[in-house]
Amino acid sequence: MHSEPSVEVKKTEKYGDKWKVVLELSIPGHGLSEILHELEKRFRDYSFRADGRNVTVEVSFRILEPWEDEPVEDVAESIALELISFITAGGAGGEI
């Protein structure tokens, strides 16, 4: 069984001048509720929904000047890396 947390970008959608990114975070092991609580405290602008060992993460943001900002795919990947880094670095109650 895979023992490291992982995250996958599931969807990016544009609504007017806003983007919505949906990610699926897989967290093996125990203590999902504690990890979820720490994620919610740290990433207050994100929406988290637990389902078994997976957590759906929804993030909405604006890219007002796309020529100066990263493409939405790069932003989504940065969010994914930030979530994994937070969990594995012990920000969510210790390393998994």
PDB file as gemmi writes it, atoms N, CA and C in Angstrom:
CRYST1    1.000    1.000    1.000  90.00  90.00  90.00 P 1                      
ATOM      1  N   MET A   1       0.836  -1.186   0.000  1.00  0.00           N  
ATOM      2  CA  MET A   1       0.000   0.000   0.000  1.00  0.00           C  
ATOM      3  C   MET A   1       0.875   1.241   0.000  1.00  0.00           C  
ATOM      4  N   HIS A   2       0.453   2.245  -0.760  1.00  0.00           N  
ATOM      5  CA  HIS A   2       1.172   3.497  -0.853  1.00  0.00           C  
ATOM      6  C   HIS A   2       1.055   4.234   0.472  1.00  0.00           C  
ATOM      7  N   SER A   3       2.191   4.598   1.085  1.00  0.00           N  
ATOM      8  CA  SER A   3       2.139   5.177   2.418  1.00  0.00           C  
ATOM      9  C   SER A   3       2.386   6.679   2.442  1.00  0.00           C  
ATOM     10  N   GLU A   4       2.661   7.284   1.311  1.00  0.00           N  
ATOM     11  CA  GLU A   4       2.886   8.722   1.263  1.00  0.00           C  
ATOM     12  C   GLU A   4       1.607   9.438   0.838  1.00  0.00           C  
ATOM     13  N   PRO A   5       1.373  10.629   1.368  1.00  0.00           N  
ATOM     14  CA  PRO A   5       0.216  11.395   0.886  1.00  0.00           C  
ATOM     15  C   PRO A   5       0.433  11.789  -0.569  1.00  0.00           C  
ATOM     16  N   SER A   6      -0.642  11.926  -1.289  1.00  0.00           N  
ATOM     17  CA  SER A   6      -0.544  12.346  -2.687  1.00  0.00           C  
ATOM     18  C   SER A   6      -1.694  13.283  -3.000  1.00  0.00           C  
ATOM     19  N   VAL A   7      -1.522  14.051  -4.056  1.00  0.00           N  
ATOM     20  CA  VAL A   7      -2.570  14.977  -4.473  1.00  0.00           C  
ATOM     21  C   VAL A   7      -2.630  14.990  -5.992  1.00  0.00           C  
ATOM     22  N   GLU A   8      -3.856  15.063  -6.494  1.00  0.00           N  
ATOM     23  CA  GLU A   8      -4.077  15.075  -7.935  1.00  0.00           C  
ATOM     24  C   GLU A   8      -5.018  16.226  -8.274  1.00  0.00           C  
ATOM     25  N   VAL A   9      -4.660  16.985  -9.301  1.00  0.00           N  
ATOM     26  CA  VAL A   9      -5.538  18.039  -9.778  1.00  0.00           C  
ATOM     27  C   VAL A   9      -6.634  17.368 -10.590  1.00  0.00           C  
ATOM     28  N   LYS A  10      -7.871  17.491 -10.141  1.00  0.00           N  
ATOM     29  CA  LYS A  10      -9.003  16.838 -10.797  1.00  0.00           C  
ATOM     30  C   LYS A  10      -9.665  17.720 -11.837  1.00  0.00           C  
ATOM     31  N   LYS A  11      -9.719  19.040 -11.565  1.00  0.00           N  
ATOM     32  CA  LYS A  11     -10.476  19.903 -12.465  1.00  0.00           C  
ATOM     33  C   LYS A  11     -10.051  21.351 -12.286  1.00  0.00           C  
ATOM     34  N   THR A  12     -10.022  22.079 -13.383  1.00  0.00           N  
ATOM     35  CA  THR A  12      -9.901  23.532 -13.345  1.00  0.00           C  
ATOM     36  C   THR A  12     -11.043  24.089 -14.193  1.00  0.00           C  
ATOM     37  N   GLU A  13     -11.795  25.016 -13.630  1.00  0.00           N  
ATOM     38  CA  GLU A  13     -12.943  25.589 -14.326  1.00  0.00           C  
ATOM     39  C   GLU A  13     -12.889  27.104 -14.217  1.00  0.00           C  
ATOM     40  N   LYS A  14     -13.251  27.780 -15.295  1.00  0.00           N  
ATOM     41  CA  LYS A  14     -13.293  29.229 -15.283  1.00  0.00           C  
ATOM     42  C   LYS A  14     -14.742  29.700 -15.220  1.00  0.00           C  
ATOM     43  N   TYR A  15     -15.007  30.658 -14.305  1.00  0.00           N  
ATOM     44  CA  TYR A  15     -16.321  31.276 -14.149  1.00  0.00           C  
ATOM     45  C   TYR A  15     -16.118  32.783 -14.194  1.00  0.00           C  
ATOM     46  N   GLY A  16     -16.362  33.389 -15.332  1.00  0.00           N  
ATOM     47  CA  GLY A  16     -16.139  34.828 -15.471  1.00  0.00           C  
ATOM     48  C   GLY A  16     -14.667  35.136 -15.300  1.00  0.00           C  
ATOM     49  N   ASP A  17     -14.332  35.953 -14.277  1.00  0.00           N  
ATOM     50  CA  ASP A  17     -12.922  36.269 -14.018  1.00  0.00           C  
ATOM     51  C   ASP A  17     -12.345  35.420 -12.880  1.00  0.00           C  
ATOM     52  N   LYS A  18     -13.074  34.383 -12.459  1.00  0.00           N  
ATOM     53  CA  LYS A  18     -12.617  33.506 -11.370  1.00  0.00           C  
ATOM     54  C   LYS A  18     -12.299  32.117 -11.899  1.00  0.00           C  
ATOM     55  N   TRP A  19     -11.386  31.471 -11.213  1.00  0.00           N  
ATOM     56  CA  TRP A  19     -11.048  30.074 -11.480  1.00  0.00           C  
ATOM     57  C   TRP A  19     -11.410  29.238 -10.266  1.00  0.00           C  
ATOM     58  N   LYS A  20     -11.852  28.023 -10.511  1.00  0.00           N  
ATOM     59  CA  LYS A  20     -12.095  27.045  -9.447  1.00  0.00           C  
ATOM     60  C   LYS A  20     -11.212  25.845  -9.752  1.00  0.00           C  
ATOM     61  N   VAL A  21     -10.420  25.447  -8.765  1.00  0.00           N  
ATOM     62  CA  VAL A  21      -9.543  24.296  -8.890  1.00  0.00           C  
ATOM     63  C   VAL A  21     -10.018  23.251  -7.885  1.00  0.00           C  
ATOM     64  N   VAL A  22     -10.175  22.010  -8.354  1.00  0.00           N  
ATOM     65  CA  VAL A  22     -10.579  20.905  -7.494  1.00  0.00           C  
ATOM     66  C   VAL A  22      -9.443  19.895  -7.483  1.00  0.00           C  
ATOM     67  N   LEU A  23      -8.994  19.546  -6.274  1.00  0.00           N  
ATOM     68  CA  LEU A  23      -7.914  18.582  -6.104  1.00  0.00           C  
ATOM     69  C   LEU A  23      -8.406  17.435  -5.234  1.00  0.00           C  
ATOM     70  N   GLU A  24      -7.779  16.271  -5.387  1.00  0.00           N  
ATOM     71  CA  GLU A  24      -8.077  15.151  -4.508  1.00  0.00           C  
ATOM     72  C   GLU A  24      -6.800  14.794  -3.764  1.00  0.00           C  
ATOM     73  N   LEU A  25      -6.875  14.891  -2.459  1.00  0.00           N  
ATOM     74  CA  LEU A  25      -5.749  14.635  -1.576  1.00  0.00           C  
ATOM     75  C   LEU A  25      -5.957  13.277  -0.927  1.00  0.00           C  
ATOM     76  N   SER A  26      -5.023  12.356  -1.133  1.00  0.00           N  
ATOM     77  CA  SER A  26      -5.087  11.025  -0.503  1.00  0.00           C  
ATOM     78  C   SER A  26      -4.142  11.014   0.682  1.00  0.00           C  
ATOM     79  N   ILE A  27      -4.692  10.678   1.849  1.00  0.00           N  
ATOM     80  CA  ILE A  27      -3.901  10.680   3.078  1.00  0.00           C  
ATOM     81  C   ILE A  27      -3.978   9.301   3.712  1.00  0.00           C  
ATOM     82  N   PRO A  28      -2.928   8.483   3.556  1.00  0.00           N  
ATOM     83  CA  PRO A  28      -2.933   7.150   4.161  1.00  0.00           C  
ATOM     84  C   PRO A  28      -2.699   7.224   5.668  1.00  0.00           C  
ATOM     85  N   GLY A  29      -2.995   6.149   6.350  1.00  0.00           N  
ATOM     86  CA  GLY A  29      -2.731   6.083   7.779  1.00  0.00           C  
ATOM     87  C   GLY A  29      -3.908   6.563   8.602  1.00  0.00           C  
ATOM     88  N   HIS A  30      -3.613   6.879   9.846  1.00  0.00           N  
ATOM     89  CA  HIS A  30      -4.648   7.273  10.791  1.00  0.00           C  
ATOM     90  C   HIS A  30      -4.598   8.764  11.052  1.00  0.00           C  
ATOM     91  N   GLY A  31      -5.601   9.255  11.724  1.00  0.00           N  
ATOM     92  CA  GLY A  31      -5.626  10.652  12.131  1.00  0.00           C  
ATOM     93  C   GLY A  31      -6.126  11.611  11.076  1.00  0.00           C  
ATOM     94  N   LEU A  32      -6.975  11.130  10.170  1.00  0.00           N  
ATOM     95  CA  LEU A  32      -7.476  11.997   9.110  1.00  0.00           C  
ATOM     96  C   LEU A  32      -8.188  13.220   9.674  1.00  0.00           C  
ATOM     97  N   SER A  33      -8.978  13.059  10.722  1.00  0.00           N  
ATOM     98  CA  SER A  33      -9.730  14.203  11.256  1.00  0.00           C  
ATOM     99  C   SER A  33      -8.783  15.267  11.811  1.00  0.00           C  
ATOM    100  N   GLU A  34      -7.683  14.843  12.446  1.00  0.00           N  
ATOM    101  CA  GLU A  34      -6.712  15.814  12.963  1.00  0.00           C  
ATOM    102  C   GLU A  34      -6.003  16.532  11.820  1.00  0.00           C  
ATOM    103  N   ILE A  35      -5.635  15.782  10.794  1.00  0.00           N  
ATOM    104  CA  ILE A  35      -4.975  16.379   9.635  1.00  0.00           C  
ATOM    105  C   ILE A  35      -5.919  17.349   8.945  1.00  0.00           C  
ATOM    106  N   LEU A  36      -7.162  16.945   8.786  1.00  0.00           N  
ATOM    107  CA  LEU A  36      -8.165  17.797   8.152  1.00  0.00           C  
ATOM    108  C   LEU A  36      -8.343  19.091   8.944  1.00  0.00           C  
ATOM    109  N   HIS A  37      -8.390  18.984  10.262  1.00  0.00           N  
ATOM    110  CA  HIS A  37      -8.527  20.162  11.122  1.00  0.00           C  
ATOM    111  C   HIS A  37      -7.347  21.113  10.932  1.00  0.00           C  
ATOM    112  N   GLU A  38      -6.134  20.587  10.884  1.00  0.00           N  
ATOM    113  CA  GLU A  38      -4.944  21.421  10.694  1.00  0.00           C  
ATOM    114  C   GLU A  38      -4.936  22.069   9.308  1.00  0.00           C  
ATOM    115  N   LEU A  39      -5.356  21.319   8.298  1.00  0.00           N  
ATOM    116  CA  LEU A  39      -5.439  21.883   6.949  1.00  0.00           C  
ATOM    117  C   LEU A  39      -6.443  23.035   6.910  1.00  0.00           C  
ATOM    118  N   GLU A  40      -7.593  22.840   7.543  1.00  0.00           N  
ATOM    119  CA  GLU A  40      -8.617  23.884   7.567  1.00  0.00           C  
ATOM    120  C   GLU A  40      -8.135  25.135   8.305  1.00  0.00           C  
ATOM    121  N   LYS A  41      -7.345  24.956   9.366  1.00  0.00           N  
ATOM    122  CA  LYS A  41      -6.793  26.098  10.094  1.00  0.00           C  
ATOM    123  C   LYS A  41      -5.775  26.852   9.253  1.00  0.00           C  
ATOM    124  N   ARG A  42      -4.914  26.120   8.559  1.00  0.00           N  
ATOM    125  CA  ARG A  42      -3.824  26.733   7.792  1.00  0.00           C  
ATOM    126  C   ARG A  42      -4.302  27.334   6.468  1.00  0.00           C  
ATOM    127  N   PHE A  43      -5.200  26.644   5.785  1.00  0.00           N  
ATOM    128  CA  PHE A  43      -5.657  27.062   4.456  1.00  0.00           C  
ATOM    129  C   PHE A  43      -7.117  27.499   4.542  1.00  0.00           C  
ATOM    130  N   ARG A  44      -7.361  28.621   5.179  1.00  0.00           N  
ATOM    131  CA  ARG A  44      -8.728  29.079   5.470  1.00  0.00           C  
ATOM    132  C   ARG A  44      -9.539  29.414   4.229  1.00  0.00           C  
ATOM    133  N   ASP A  45      -8.879  29.762   3.132  1.00  0.00           N  
ATOM    134  CA  ASP A  45      -9.599  30.118   1.911  1.00  0.00           C  
ATOM    135  C   ASP A  45      -9.961  28.903   1.070  1.00  0.00           C  
ATOM    136  N   TYR A  46      -9.521  27.722   1.492  1.00  0.00           N  
ATOM    137  CA  TYR A  46      -9.795  26.496   0.751  1.00  0.00           C  
ATOM    138  C   TYR A  46     -10.972  25.780   1.401  1.00  0.00           C  
ATOM    139  N   SER A  47     -11.679  24.984   0.617  1.00  0.00           N  
ATOM    140  CA  SER A  47     -12.779  24.174   1.126  1.00  0.00           C  
ATOM    141  C   SER A  47     -12.330  22.712   1.129  1.00  0.00           C  
ATOM    142  N   PHE A  48     -12.509  22.020   2.256  1.00  0.00           N  
ATOM    143  CA  PHE A  48     -12.102  20.624   2.402  1.00  0.00           C  
ATOM    144  C   PHE A  48     -13.320  19.756   2.696  1.00  0.00           C  
ATOM    145  N   ARG A  49     -13.375  18.593   2.037  1.00  0.00           N  
ATOM    146  CA  ARG A  49     -14.461  17.632   2.277  1.00  0.00           C  
ATOM    147  C   ARG A  49     -13.843  16.235   2.293  1.00  0.00           C  
ATOM    148  N   ALA A  50     -13.966  15.558   3.431  1.00  0.00           N  
ATOM    149  CA  ALA A  50     -13.387  14.219   3.588  1.00  0.00           C  
ATOM    150  C   ALA A  50     -14.344  13.152   3.094  1.00  0.00           C  
ATOM    151  N   ASP A  51     -13.767  12.120   2.455  1.00  0.00           N  
ATOM    152  CA  ASP A  51     -14.529  10.969   1.985  1.00  0.00           C  
ATOM    153  C   ASP A  51     -13.607   9.754   2.099  1.00  0.00           C  
ATOM    154  N   GLY A  52     -13.768   9.007   3.174  1.00  0.00           N  
ATOM    155  CA  GLY A  52     -12.862   7.871   3.396  1.00  0.00           C  
ATOM    156  C   GLY A  52     -11.460   8.373   3.688  1.00  0.00           C  
ATOM    157  N   ARG A  53     -10.478   7.926   2.930  1.00  0.00           N  
ATOM    158  CA  ARG A  53      -9.091   8.363   3.109  1.00  0.00           C  
ATOM    159  C   ARG A  53      -8.736   9.509   2.161  1.00  0.00           C  
ATOM    160  N   ASN A  54      -9.699   9.983   1.404  1.00  0.00           N  
ATOM    161  CA  ASN A  54      -9.451  11.064   0.458  1.00  0.00           C  
ATOM    162  C   ASN A  54     -10.118  12.346   0.925  1.00  0.00           C  
ATOM    163  N   VAL A  55      -9.511  13.458   0.546  1.00  0.00           N  
ATOM    164  CA  VAL A  55     -10.049  14.767   0.868  1.00  0.00           C  
ATOM    165  C   VAL A  55     -10.161  15.545  -0.440  1.00  0.00           C  
ATOM    166  N   THR A  56     -11.357  16.035  -0.716  1.00  0.00           N  
ATOM    167  CA  THR A  56     -11.555  16.899  -1.878  1.00  0.00           C  
ATOM    168  C   THR A  56     -11.271  18.326  -1.432  1.00  0.00           C  
ATOM    169  N   VAL A  57     -10.433  19.005  -2.193  1.00  0.00           N  
ATOM    170  CA  VAL A  57     -10.042  20.376  -1.883  1.00  0.00           C  
ATOM    171  C   VAL A  57     -10.527  21.269  -3.022  1.00  0.00           C  
ATOM    172  N   GLU A  58     -11.255  22.321  -2.681  1.00  0.00           N  
ATOM    173  CA  GLU A  58     -11.714  23.278  -3.685  1.00  0.00           C  
ATOM    174  C   GLU A  58     -11.131  24.647  -3.357  1.00  0.00           C  
ATOM    175  N   VAL A  59     -10.588  25.279  -4.399  1.00  0.00           N  
ATOM    176  CA  VAL A  59      -9.959  26.586  -4.250  1.00  0.00           C  
ATOM    177  C   VAL A  59     -10.487  27.488  -5.361  1.00  0.00           C  
ATOM    178  N   SER A  60     -10.915  28.687  -5.006  1.00  0.00           N  
ATOM    179  CA  SER A  60     -11.347  29.666  -5.998  1.00  0.00           C  
ATOM    180  C   SER A  60     -10.442  30.885  -5.908  1.00  0.00           C  
ATOM    181  N   PHE A  61     -10.106  31.450  -7.054  1.00  0.00           N  
ATOM    182  CA  PHE A  61      -9.245  32.627  -7.084  1.00  0.00           C  
ATOM    183  C   PHE A  61      -9.424  33.351  -8.401  1.00  0.00           C  
ATOM    184  N   ARG A  62      -8.917  34.568  -8.454  1.00  0.00           N  
ATOM    185  CA  ARG A  62      -8.959  35.378  -9.667  1.00  0.00           C  
ATOM    186  C   ARG A  62      -7.553  35.512 -10.233  1.00  0.00           C  
ATOM    187  N   ILE A  63      -7.467  35.467 -11.532  1.00  0.00           N  
ATOM    188  CA  ILE A  63      -6.239  35.850 -12.227  1.00  0.00           C  
ATOM    189  C   ILE A  63      -6.639  37.073 -13.038  1.00  0.00           C  
ATOM    190  N   LEU A  64      -6.323  38.249 -12.513  1.00  0.00           N  
ATOM    191  CA  LEU A  64      -6.787  39.481 -13.135  1.00  0.00           C  
ATOM    192  C   LEU A  64      -5.962  39.872 -14.360  1.00  0.00           C  
ATOM    193  N   GLU A  65      -4.686  39.579 -14.326  1.00  0.00           N  
ATOM    194  CA  GLU A  65      -3.811  39.924 -15.434  1.00  0.00           C  
ATOM    195  C   GLU A  65      -3.015  38.692 -15.833  1.00  0.00           C  
ATOM    196  N   PRO A  66      -3.587  37.842 -16.668  1.00  0.00           N  
ATOM    197  CA  PRO A  66      -2.962  36.555 -16.976  1.00  0.00           C  
ATOM    198  C   PRO A  66      -1.564  36.663 -17.577  1.00  0.00           C  
ATOM    199  N   TRP A  67      -1.271  37.758 -18.262  1.00  0.00           N  
ATOM    200  CA  TRP A  67       0.060  37.879 -18.852  1.00  0.00           C  
ATOM    201  C   TRP A  67       1.135  38.083 -17.791  1.00  0.00           C  
ATOM    202  N   GLU A  68       0.752  38.482 -16.562  1.00  0.00           N  
ATOM    203  CA  GLU A  68       1.716  38.673 -15.485  1.00  0.00           C  
ATOM    204  C   GLU A  68       1.716  37.505 -14.492  1.00  0.00           C  
ATOM    205  N   ASP A  69       0.671  36.730 -14.486  1.00  0.00           N  
ATOM    206  CA  ASP A  69       0.533  35.624 -13.529  1.00  0.00           C  
ATOM    207  C   ASP A  69       0.860  34.297 -14.200  1.00  0.00           C  
ATOM    208  N   GLU A  70       0.967  33.281 -13.373  1.00  0.00           N  
ATOM    209  CA  GLU A  70       1.183  31.936 -13.882  1.00  0.00           C  
ATOM    210  C   GLU A  70      -0.086  31.415 -14.551  1.00  0.00           C  
ATOM    211  N   PRO A  71       0.043  30.476 -15.487  1.00  0.00           N  
ATOM    212  CA  PRO A  71      -1.144  29.804 -16.029  1.00  0.00           C  
ATOM    213  C   PRO A  71      -1.868  29.067 -14.895  1.00  0.00           C  
ATOM    214  N   VAL A  72      -3.168  28.904 -15.037  1.00  0.00           N  
ATOM    215  CA  VAL A  72      -3.965  28.270 -13.991  1.00  0.00           C  
ATOM    216  C   VAL A  72      -3.439  26.870 -13.659  1.00  0.00           C  
ATOM    217  N   GLU A  73      -2.923  26.146 -14.636  1.00  0.00           N  
ATOM    218  CA  GLU A  73      -2.378  24.798 -14.378  1.00  0.00           C  
ATOM    219  C   GLU A  73      -1.177  24.873 -13.442  1.00  0.00           C  
ATOM    220  N   ASP A  74      -0.352  25.907 -13.600  1.00  0.00           N  
ATOM    221  CA  ASP A  74       0.801  26.074 -12.709  1.00  0.00           C  
ATOM    222  C   ASP A  74       0.365  26.458 -11.303  1.00  0.00           C  
ATOM    223  N   VAL A  75      -0.670  27.301 -11.211  1.00  0.00           N  
ATOM    224  CA  VAL A  75      -1.209  27.676  -9.900  1.00  0.00           C  
ATOM    225  C   VAL A  75      -1.754  26.434  -9.197  1.00  0.00           C  
ATOM    226  N   ALA A  76      -2.488  25.594  -9.933  1.00  0.00           N  
ATOM    227  CA  ALA A  76      -3.055  24.361  -9.356  1.00  0.00           C  
ATOM    228  C   ALA A  76      -1.939  23.438  -8.866  1.00  0.00           C  
ATOM    229  N   GLU A  77      -0.880  23.297  -9.641  1.00  0.00           N  
ATOM    230  CA  GLU A  77       0.251  22.456  -9.219  1.00  0.00           C  
ATOM    231  C   GLU A  77       0.945  23.038  -7.988  1.00  0.00           C  
ATOM    232  N   SER A  78       1.044  24.359  -7.916  1.00  0.00           N  
ATOM    233  CA  SER A  78       1.646  24.998  -6.743  1.00  0.00           C  
ATOM    234  C   SER A  78       0.819  24.745  -5.488  1.00  0.00           C  
ATOM    235  N   ILE A  79      -0.503  24.816  -5.630  1.00  0.00           N  
ATOM    236  CA  ILE A  79      -1.396  24.526  -4.504  1.00  0.00           C  
ATOM    237  C   ILE A  79      -1.201  23.085  -4.053  1.00  0.00           C  
ATOM    238  N   ALA A  80      -1.137  22.159  -5.010  1.00  0.00           N  
ATOM    239  CA  ALA A  80      -0.948  20.738  -4.691  1.00  0.00           C  
ATOM    240  C   ALA A  80       0.363  20.527  -3.934  1.00  0.00           C  
ATOM    241  N   LEU A  81       1.448  21.138  -4.412  1.00  0.00           N  
ATOM    242  CA  LEU A  81       2.747  21.002  -3.743  1.00  0.00           C  
ATOM    243  C   LEU A  81       2.724  21.607  -2.345  1.00  0.00           C  
ATOM    244  N   GLU A  82       2.037  22.724  -2.187  1.00  0.00           N  
ATOM    245  CA  GLU A  82       1.939  23.366  -0.881  1.00  0.00           C  
ATOM    246  C   GLU A  82       1.201  22.469   0.123  1.00  0.00           C  
ATOM    247  N   LEU A  83       0.122  21.831  -0.304  1.00  0.00           N  
ATOM    248  CA  LEU A  83      -0.628  20.927   0.573  1.00  0.00           C  
ATOM    249  C   LEU A  83       0.231  19.738   1.006  1.00  0.00           C  
ATOM    250  N   ILE A  84       0.899  19.102   0.043  1.00  0.00           N  
ATOM    251  CA  ILE A  84       1.759  17.947   0.362  1.00  0.00           C  
ATOM    252  C   ILE A  84       2.899  18.361   1.278  1.00  0.00           C  
ATOM    253  N   SER A  85       3.517  19.493   0.989  1.00  0.00           N  
ATOM    254  CA  SER A  85       4.614  19.979   1.822  1.00  0.00           C  
ATOM    255  C   SER A  85       4.151  20.230   3.249  1.00  0.00           C  
ATOM    256  N   PHE A  86       2.980  20.818   3.410  1.00  0.00           N  
ATOM    257  CA  PHE A  86       2.436  21.093   4.736  1.00  0.00           C  
ATOM    258  C   PHE A  86       2.250  19.803   5.528  1.00  0.00           C  
ATOM    259  N   ILE A  87       1.694  18.799   4.873  1.00  0.00           N  
ATOM    260  CA  ILE A  87       1.440  17.524   5.549  1.00  0.00           C  
ATOM    261  C   ILE A  87       2.739  16.800   5.888  1.00  0.00           C  
ATOM    262  N   THR A  88       3.637  16.677   4.936  1.00  0.00           N  
ATOM    263  CA  THR A  88       4.848  15.891   5.156  1.00  0.00           C  
ATOM    264  C   THR A  88       5.879  16.613   6.037  1.00  0.00           C  
ATOM    265  N   ALA A  89       5.807  17.949   6.103  1.00  0.00           N  
ATOM    266  CA  ALA A  89       6.747  18.692   6.925  1.00  0.00           C  
ATOM    267  C   ALA A  89       6.309  18.765   8.387  1.00  0.00           C  
ATOM    268  N   GLY A  90       5.174  18.177   8.696  1.00  0.00           N  
ATOM    269  CA  GLY A  90       4.731  18.147  10.078  1.00  0.00           C  
ATOM    270  C   GLY A  90       3.760  19.241  10.442  1.00  0.00           C  
ATOM    271  N   GLY A  91       3.337  20.045   9.459  1.00  0.00           N  
ATOM    272  CA  GLY A  91       2.390  21.116   9.741  1.00  0.00           C  
ATOM    273  C   GLY A  91       1.037  20.587  10.153  1.00  0.00           C  
ATOM    274  N   ALA A  92       0.747  19.355   9.772  1.00  0.00           N  
ATOM    275  CA  ALA A  92      -0.556  18.769  10.109  1.00  0.00           C  
ATOM    276  C   ALA A  92      -0.397  17.761  11.234  1.00  0.00           C  
ATOM    277  N   GLY A  93       0.211  18.178  12.305  1.00  0.00           N  
ATOM    278  CA  GLY A  93       0.292  17.327  13.489  1.00  0.00           C  
ATOM    279  C   GLY A  93       1.406  16.293  13.432  1.00  0.00           C  
ATOM    280  N   GLY A  94       2.417  16.514  12.620  1.00  0.00           N  
ATOM    281  CA  GLY A  94       3.530  15.571  12.544  1.00  0.00           C  
ATOM    282  C   GLY A  94       3.575  14.860  11.239  1.00  0.00           C  
ATOM    283  N   GLU A  95       4.716  14.318  10.925  1.00  0.00           N  
ATOM    284  CA  GLU A  95       4.886  13.623   9.656  1.00  0.00           C  
ATOM    285  C   GLU A  95       4.075  12.341   9.635  1.00  0.00           C  
ATOM    286  N   ILE A  96       3.512  12.031   8.496  1.00  0.00           N  
ATOM    287  CA  ILE A  96       2.693  10.824   8.349  1.00  0.00           C  
ATOM    288  C   ILE A  96       3.594   9.637   8.104  1.00  0.00           C  
TER     289      ILE A  96                                                      
END                                                                             
